[in-house]
Amino acid sequence: MSDTSRSRLHDNRYARQQIISSIGDAGQERLANARIAILGVGALGTHIADTLARAGVGSIRLIDRDVPELSNLQRQVLFDTDDVYNGIPKAAAAADRLARVNPDIRIETEIADINPTNVERLIEGVDLILDGSDNFELRYLLNDAAVKHRTPWIYGGAISTHGMTMTIRPEATPCLRCVFPDSPAPGDALTCDTAGVLSPAVAMVAAVQSTEAIKYLTGNLDALHGSLVMIDVWSLHMRSVELGHPEPECPACGARSFEFLDRQAPRQTTELCGSDSVQVLVHPAPQLSLDSLAKRLAAVGEVSHNPYLLRFQVNGYQMTVFPDGRAIVKGTTDSAEARTLYARYVGM
C-alpha cells in the first residue's frame, strides 16, 4: 500500500465519529491523547477495549490474569479458538487483535492478578479506568485505589440477562461504597456458574460504559448520565437512579479510609467464576523459569509452555503456571486441594 493510500485511510478512520458535533476535531484529538486502563479483559473488557480502540483512544492498558477458555467465546469478543488452544493470555491475545484493528494507538499489556500490592502501579498515569472485572472484592479494591488517587472510573457488571453501570468521579460523584457500602456476603451474589450470562446483556452494559468513557475523555462532562443505570435485555427494561452527591460518612471518599487497599497480603486462593478452577497466589511473588519447571514436570505429566505460561496436566487436573508463580488449577473448586497440588508439583 502506498504512503498516499495509508494517509487517506488514516484521515478517514474516525470521519463518521468526528462529524458528531459533541466530538469534532478537538474531541478526536483529546481521545488520541487519552490514556485508559481496562481492569479485566473478559466479557465487558473485550467489548470496551474493542469499542475504544476503534474510537481512537491513544493509549489502552489491558490488565488480566487469565487465559481464554472455550466457554468464554460466547461473549468475549476479542478471542478465537486458536487463542484457547495455544494458551495465549487474554491481555496478550486482545492486544494482538486490537493492534490489527487500529495500529495507530498504543496497547500495553499486564498479565497479572490485580491485588492490593500492585493495583496502584497498574492504574498509575491513566486518565480513566474501566471496570471489566467479575467480582466485588476487586471492584472495592479498585474503588479504594481510584478514590485515593482521584482517578475517575466506570463500574460495570453483567449477569444472566441484566447488568448495571455507574460513572464515578472522585469528589464530584458518589463512589462505589457510597452506593453499596458493603460487598455481598459469600453466597448472596449471583455468579455466571449459577445464573449464566447472555452476551447481549454484556454488550449493552459495555456500550454504556464505552459511551461514558468517550464523553468523559472528550470533555463532555455535562453529558455524563450521573446515575446508577440498570438494564435487563430480556424484558427490555431500563431504569436509572440519580446518585446525587458523595456521602460524607463514606469510609472511602468521606473518611479516606482504604481498607481494601490496605490489605497488603493478597488472598492465597480464589475460586474463578465459571471455570471449575482455583487461582493460587504466592506472596511475595517469585520469578520462575518456565523452561526449568517444564523439564522438571515432564517426568510426571504432560507439559507445554510458551513465553507467557506453562500448562501441566496430571491425574485429571490442569495447572497453568505463570512466571510470577501464580497458577490456575483447573479441575477443582476446593482451595485446599488446589494448594496441595501446587505445593506438590510447583512448590510453596
N, C-alpha and C positions, 0 to 999 in steps of 0.2 A: 504494500500500500504506500502511495506517495505521501510526502510530508503535507502537501496541499489537501489530500483526502483526509489525512488524520486530523488536520486543523479544522476542516469542515465538520467532521464527526464530533470533535471536542466542542465546537461552537454550538452544535445542535443538541448536545446531550441533555441539557436542562431547559431547552427552549419552552416546552409546554408548562414547566413549573415557573419559570421566570416571568411569564406573561400574567401570572396571578398578581393582582395589584398589591396584595399584602406582602409579597416576596420581592419581586422585581430584581434588578441587577444588584442592588445593595444587599438585599436579603440573601441572594445566592452567594455573594462574596462573604457574608457572615457565616454561612454554612461551610464554605470552603476553609475558613479559618477556625472552625469549631473543633473541639476535642471532647469525645464522649467515651464512657466506659459502659459496657454491657455485662452485667454480672449474671452469668448463666446463659449458655448458648444451646438451649434446648428448644422447647416449643415456642414460647414467647420470644426468646432471644434470637432465634433464627429469623423469624418474621421481622422483628425490629431491625436487625442488622441488615437484612436484605433491603428493606424499605429505605433506611437512612443512607446506606451505601449508594443506592440508586439516586437518592436525593442530592448527593454530593457533599455529605458531611466529611470534612477533610481528614480527620483522624479518628479511628474507631479502635478501641481496645477491647478485645474479646477475652473473657475470663471464664474458664470452665474446668472442672476436674475430671470429666468423664469421657468415655468413648461411646460412639453411637451403637445402638442395637437395632435389630430388625423392627421391634415394636415401636421404635422412635419414628420410623419413616412415615407413618401415617399422619404426622403433624409437624415434624421438624424439617423445614423445607430446604435446608442447605446441604443435606446429606443424601447419599445414594447407597446402593447395596455394596459397591466396591469399598466405600469407607468403612462399612461394617466388617466385611471380611478381611480387610487389610489392617484393621485395628488402628485407624488414624484418629487421634483425639479430636473431640468436637471443635475445639478452638482452632486447631490446625486445619481441619477439613473445611470449616466455614471460611477461614481466611483465604484458603486457596480458591474457593468458589467466588468469593467477593472480589478477589484480585482480578478475576476474569470478567466479572460484571462491570467493575469500574477500576481500571488501572491508574486513574488519576488521584486516588486517595491513598492514605496510609493506613494499613491494618497492622495492629500489634496483637500478639497472642500471649496469653498467660495460662499455661496448663497447670492449674493449681487449685487446691482446696481453699476456699475463702474462709478464714477464721480470724480470731482476734489478733493473732500475731502478724498477719500480713495485709489485712483489709485496708489499712490507711495507706500503705505503699501502693496497693493496687488501684486506688482511686485518686492517687496524687496527680495533680496537674490537669485534671479534666474540668470541663465547664458544666457537665451534666452527666448523671448516672441513670441508667435504665435497668430496671429490675426484671431479670428473666429467670429468677430463681424458682425453686419448687418447695420451699419450706419456710415456716415462720421464724425459726431461730435465725436463719441467715438474714431475713428481712429486718429483724430487730437489730441485729449487728450492723447491717448497712445503715439503718436509720441513725444509730449512735454515731457512726463514723461520719456520715453526711452532715448531721447536725453539728457535731464538734467542729468540722472544717467549713461549715456554712456552704456546702455544695448541694445544689438542687438535685432531686432525684424523682423518678416517676415509678411509683409502685404499680405492679400488675399481678394478677393471679387468675388462673382459669382452671376449672374442674368440671367434669361432666359436661353440661351444655351451657354453663354460665360462668361469669367472671366479673372482676371488678378492677378498678384502677383509680388512682388519685395522684395528683402532682404536688410534690412537697418542696416548698422553697423556705429553707430555714429562716426564721424571724419574720417572714411575711405570711406564712400559712401554717395551719396545724401540721405537726409531724405525725408519723405513724402511731406513736404512743399517745398522742393527744386523742386520736380517734379510737384506737384499740389499745387501751392501757396495758393489757396482759395478753400474752400469746395463748392460743388454745391449749388446754390440757391434753396430754397424750391420750389418744383415742377419741377425742372430741371432733377433730378436724377430718373432713373427707380427704381421701387420697386417690391418686389415679389407679391404685390397686383395687380399691373398693367401689369407686364411683365412675371410673373411666374418664375420658376426656375427648370431646368432639373437636376436630380440627377447626371448623368454622368459628367455634367459641374462642379458641386461641387467636385466630386471625382477627376477630373483631376487637378483642381487648388490645392486641398488639397494634392494630390500626389506630386506636385512640391514643395509646402511648406514643406512637411514632408522630402522630399529628401534634400532640402536645410538645414533643421534642422540637419539631420544626418551628412551631410558634415561638417557643422559648428562645431557640438559637437564632432566629431572625429578628428578635426584639419585639415580637408582638405579644407583650405580656398581658395587655388588656383582654386579649382573646382567649387566654387560658381559662378552662371551664370552672376552676375553683370549687369542684365538687368531688364527692365520692361517687363515681359512676358505676352502676351495677347493670349488667346486661345478661339476658337469657336468650340465646339464639333460637331455641326450640319453640318457645312461646312468643318470640319476637317482642319481649317486654324489656323496656329500658327505664331505669329510674336513677335520678341523681339527687344527692343530699348535699345541700350547701354546708360548707365546713366552717365558715366564719373565721375566727382569729385563733392564734395559738393559745393553748391552755396554760395559765400561769402556774398551775400546780403540776404540770407535766414533768416527770423525772428527767426527761432528756432535754427538751428545749426550754423548760421553765427553770428547773434546778441545775441543769447542765451536769447531771449525774449519769454516767455512761456505763451502766452495769454490764451490758452485753459486751461492750468493747473492753472492759477491764478484766474479763475472764481470760487471762493471758495464756492459759494452757488449753488448747482445743480438745474437744471430746475425742477419746481414743477410737471409738467406733460409731458409725452412723448407718442406719438402715436406709438403703436407697429406694426411692419410690418406684414401684412398678417393675423392678428388675430382679427380684429374688436374690438380692446381693447386699453385702455389708462392706462399707468402706472402713479400712483400718489406717489410722494415722500413727506416726512415730514422732515424738517431740522430745528434744529438738530434732529437726529433720536431718538425716544423714545424706550423703551423696553416694549413691550406689553405682557400681559399674555393672551395667546390664549385660555386657559381654561376659564378665566373670560369673555373674549369677546364672546366666544361661548355661555355661559349661558345667556348673555345679549341679543344676537341676536336671540336666539332660539324662543323668543316670537313673532318675526315678520317675520321670513323666515326659509328656510331650511339650516341647518348648519352641516358641518362636519369638522374635523380637525385632524392633526397628529403633530408630533413634529416639522415639518418644516413650516407648513402653516395652515390657516383656509380658508375654502370655504363657501360662503354665497350666497344663491340665493333668489332674491326677485324681483317681478314685471318684470320678463324677463331679469334681469341683473344677472351676476355672479361676485362676488368680491372675489379675492384671496388675503388674508392679511398675511403678514409675521411678524415675531417677532420684526423687526426693524421699524415697522409702514408702510413700503412700501406696496402698494396694486396695483393689476391689476384689472381694471374694464372692464369686457367683456360685449359687447352689445352696445357699443357706440364708436365713434371716436371723440366726442366733449369733449375737455378738460374741459370746464366749467361745463358740465353735470357730468363728472367724479368727479370733485372736490366737486360738490354739493352732489352727492351720498356718497362720502367718509365722508364729514362733517356730513351728516345726520345719518349714521349708525356706523361710527367709531369715528368720532370727529376730529376736526382740529383746 
